[in-house]
Amino acid sequence: MQLPPHINTRFDPFVQALPQDFQQQAYQLGAFSRARKLSSPLQLLHLIMLYCGLDFSLRTCAATFAQSQQQLSDEAVKKRLQRCVPWLKYLLTNVLGLHRIRHDGSLRFIVVDGSTIQERGATTSSYRLHLAIDLLELALTQAVVTTNQVGEKLQHYTIQEGDVLIADRGYSRTTTLLPVIDQGADVIVRYNPQNMVLYHHDERMLKVD
């Protein structure tokens, strides 16, 4: 197997933004137990960023890691990543300041997005994965798989009153926004003027330039 090109793994500015006890928390939350092929929580974080940051496959993560460290199978990478979920939630909660937010539970802030999936050997995308994540709890709330012919829309998700959906401009269409708003939810969306025309809210009803 041909190894991928060498990746610049220096990410000091990123590490500086993390809580000071991030390595100790890796031990306490079960992400890291003892040094074997991975010598430290910092090295484990490097492996995480190959997978989550650069979007490498498990096999490419293992190959890249082997270039500068030791041999590691893709299955070993998978097992280590699975143990990191509580640790990553701790890091994100502190970096984003979520632990300082006062919340009475009356609203749910839900981030939604869709991604295409391409099967091995395929020449084009095979499926589309629609995900909804609770922004404050950092928990996956819904996952829907459709064909690649089905586009992004809020109707893929189960909505309840008090939900605040956060989406990119692919969802900026009246046909997907209005039914959700009618159900008592609110939407924060990046505006796309090509898909949704706005009008001044007065008797003239002039189109917004």
C-alpha positions in Angstrom: 0.0 0.0 0.0 1.4 3.4 -1.0 1.7 5.7 2.0 0.1 9.2 1.8 2.3 12.3 1.6 3.8 13.5 4.8 1.4 15.6 6.8 2.6 18.6 8.8 1.5 17.6 12.3 2.4 20.7 14.2 -0.7 22.0 15.7 0.5 24.0 18.7 -1.9 26.9 18.3 -4.8 24.4 18.4 -3.4 22.7 21.5 -3.0 26.1 23.2 -6.8 26.7 22.9 -7.6 23.5 24.9 -8.1 23.4 28.7 -4.9 23.1 30.7 -5.9 19.7 32.1 -6.8 18.1 28.7 -4.2 15.4 29.1 -5.2 14.5 32.6 -8.8 14.3 31.5 -7.9 11.8 28.8 -6.9 9.4 31.6 -9.9 10.2 33.8 -12.4 9.8 31.1 -11.0 6.6 29.7 -9.7 7.8 26.4 -6.1 7.0 27.3 -4.9 4.4 29.8 -1.2 3.7 29.3 1.5 4.3 26.8 1.8 1.5 24.2 2.0 2.4 20.5 0.6 5.8 21.5 2.9 7.4 23.9 0.7 10.2 25.3 -2.8 11.8 25.1 -1.2 14.5 22.9 -0.3 11.8 20.3 -3.8 10.4 20.6 -5.2 13.9 19.9 -3.0 14.0 16.8 -4.6 10.8 15.6 -8.1 12.2 16.3 -7.4 15.2 14.2 -6.2 13.1 11.2 -9.6 11.4 11.3 -12.0 14.3 12.3 -10.0 17.3 11.1 -8.5 16.1 7.8 -11.3 13.6 7.2 -8.9 10.7 6.6 -10.2 7.2 6.5 -9.2 4.8 9.3 -6.7 3.1 6.9 -5.2 6.4 5.9 -4.9 7.5 9.5 -3.1 4.3 10.4 -0.7 4.7 7.4 0.0 8.4 8.2 0.6 7.5 11.8 3.1 4.8 10.8 5.2 7.3 8.8 6.3 9.1 12.0 5.5 6.7 14.8 4.7 3.0 14.9 2.6 0.5 13.0 -1.1 0.7 13.8 -4.0 -1.1 12.2 -7.1 0.6 11.0 -9.1 -1.5 13.5 -6.8 -0.3 16.3 -7.4 3.3 15.2 -11.2 2.7 15.3 -11.1 1.2 18.9 -9.1 4.1 20.2 -11.4 6.7 18.6 -14.5 5.0 20.1 -13.1 5.5 23.6 -12.5 9.2 23.0 -16.1 10.4 22.9 -16.4 11.5 26.5 -13.0 13.2 26.3 -13.9 15.0 23.1 -17.2 16.2 24.7 -15.2 17.6 27.6 -12.8 19.4 25.3 -15.5 20.9 23.1 -17.7 21.9 26.1 -14.8 23.9 27.5 -13.5 25.4 24.2 -16.9 26.5 23.2 -17.8 27.7 26.7 -20.9 25.6 26.8 -20.4 24.9 30.5 -21.1 28.7 31.2 -24.5 28.7 29.4 -27.5 28.9 31.7 -30.3 26.8 30.1 -33.7 25.9 31.5 -34.4 23.3 28.9 -37.2 25.2 27.2 -35.2 25.4 24.0 -33.2 22.8 22.0 -30.5 24.2 19.7 -30.2 21.7 16.9 -27.5 21.8 14.2 -28.5 20.0 11.0 -26.6 19.2 7.9 -26.3 16.6 5.2 -23.3 14.8 3.8 -22.9 12.5 0.8 -21.4 9.0 1.2 -19.6 7.2 -1.6 -19.3 3.4 -1.5 -15.9 1.8 -2.1 -15.4 1.4 -5.9 -18.3 3.8 -6.8 -17.6 6.7 -9.1 -20.2 9.0 -7.6 -22.0 9.5 -4.3 -24.2 6.5 -3.2 -26.2 7.9 -0.3 -26.9 11.1 1.6 -26.6 11.1 5.4 -28.7 13.7 7.2 -27.7 14.4 10.8 -29.1 16.5 13.7 -26.9 17.3 16.7 -28.0 18.9 20.0 -25.5 21.8 20.2 -25.6 22.1 24.0 -25.6 18.4 24.9 -23.2 17.6 22.0 -25.3 14.5 21.3 -26.6 13.1 18.0 -30.4 13.3 18.1 -31.3 12.0 14.6 -29.7 10.3 11.6 -31.5 9.7 8.3 -30.1 7.9 5.3 -31.6 8.6 1.8 -30.5 8.1 -1.8 -28.1 10.7 -3.2 -31.0 12.0 -5.3 -32.8 13.4 -2.1 -31.6 16.9 -1.2 -31.2 18.7 2.1 -34.4 19.8 3.8 -35.7 20.2 7.3 -38.5 17.8 6.7 -36.1 14.9 7.2 -36.1 15.6 11.0 -38.7 15.2 13.7 -39.4 18.8 15.0 -40.9 19.8 18.3 -42.1 23.2 19.6 -39.2 25.0 21.2 -36.6 23.7 18.8 -34.1 26.2 17.2 -32.6 24.7 14.1 -29.3 26.0 12.8 -28.5 25.3 9.2 -26.4 26.4 6.3 -27.6 28.2 3.2 -28.6 24.9 1.5 -31.7 25.0 3.7 -32.5 28.7 2.9 -35.7 27.9 1.0 -39.3 28.8 1.9 -40.5 25.4 1.0 -38.4 23.8 3.8 -38.5 26.7 6.3 -42.2 27.5 6.5 -43.5 24.0 7.4 -41.0 23.9 10.3 -42.0 27.4 11.6 -45.6 26.4 11.5 -44.8 23.6 13.9 -43.6 26.1 16.5 -39.9 25.8 15.8 -37.4 28.6 14.9 -34.7 28.5 12.3 -31.3 30.2 12.1 -30.1 29.9 8.6 -27.5 31.5 6.3 -29.5 33.5 3.8 -29.3 32.6 0.2 -30.8 35.3 -2.0 -31.0 33.0 -5.0 -33.4 30.7 -3.3 -35.5 32.9 -1.1 -36.9 36.4 -2.0 -37.6 38.8 0.9 -40.0 41.7 1.0 -40.3 44.8 3.1 -42.9 44.2 5.8 -45.2 47.1 5.1 -48.2 47.9 2.8 -46.0 48.4 -0.2 -44.5 44.8 0.1 -41.4 45.9 -2.0 -38.8 43.3 -2.8 -35.7 43.7 -0.6 -32.6 44.5 -2.8 
